[in-house]
Amino acid sequence: MRTEKEELKVESLEEEVESLKKDLFKLFESFIPPKEVRQEIVRNLYTIELSFLKILKAVLDYQVESLEKKTAGKVSKKAKRIKVE
């Protein structure tokens, strides 16, 4: 029986991504010894991540613009009264 209380730590998605990045960089360090090559690969990885985020931003901006156009063009239609003789 344990007398100490165990704490359950829930890692956020951001922490998991950072730990995966660190593990990936350690893996590169062991397989690719020249420092210049490692720096180029790391720079390319950041460029890939930046490009992916720019793509997501462009798609999101397009969707927002599309929805704004749809909502701006809508005018509530009211029923007209017709006089009956």
Phi, psi and omega in degrees: 000136179267140178263344180273146177274134178268133179263134176267121181252122178263117181277138177282166180298322180296318179295321179295318179296317179297319179293323176295320177298315180298317178296320179296318179294323176296321178297316178297321180298323182283329182267335184238090186293320184296132184296322182297320180293317178300316180297321179294318179294316179298317179298319178294323177297317177295324178294320178298314180298317179297317179297317179298316179293325177294322177297313179299320180296317180297317179295317180296316178299319179297315180296319179296315180298318179298315180292324178295321178295319181295319182282332180287328182281344183279125174238132183293129180268129179254147179287139178269144177273137178248128180281132180252129181261000000 
